[in-house]
Amino acid sequence: MIKYAATHPGRLGDALYSLPFLRYLYGCNGWEFDFLSSEYCLPLKELFEYQPFINSFQISKDYVLDNWGCGGQPWYVPIPNEQQYNQTFQL
């Protein structure tokens, strides 16, 4: 089974801006995503899981937000069992 992951480290508004891109990929290719983020984005869980192109909303327990300079830093969200995904989009 082909699986895709998308990540976003923080800032609620910025995370919301990732939805149109994921919706576009879903519309063009039928791709569905597991979305991983920091605990900061936990309030978005229900909204994201309501989307037909989001399989699950997960909090990366290994991610530690250092600062907000130029967006959430570090920008890379660790993905547990990353090898299970065919492609990952770090947004």
Buried (B, 14 or more C-beta within 10 A) or exposed (E): EEBBBBBBBBBBEBBBEBBEEBBEBBEEEEBBBBBBBBEBBEEBBEBBEEBEBBBEBBBBEEBEBEEEEEEBEEEEBEBEEEEEBEEBBEB
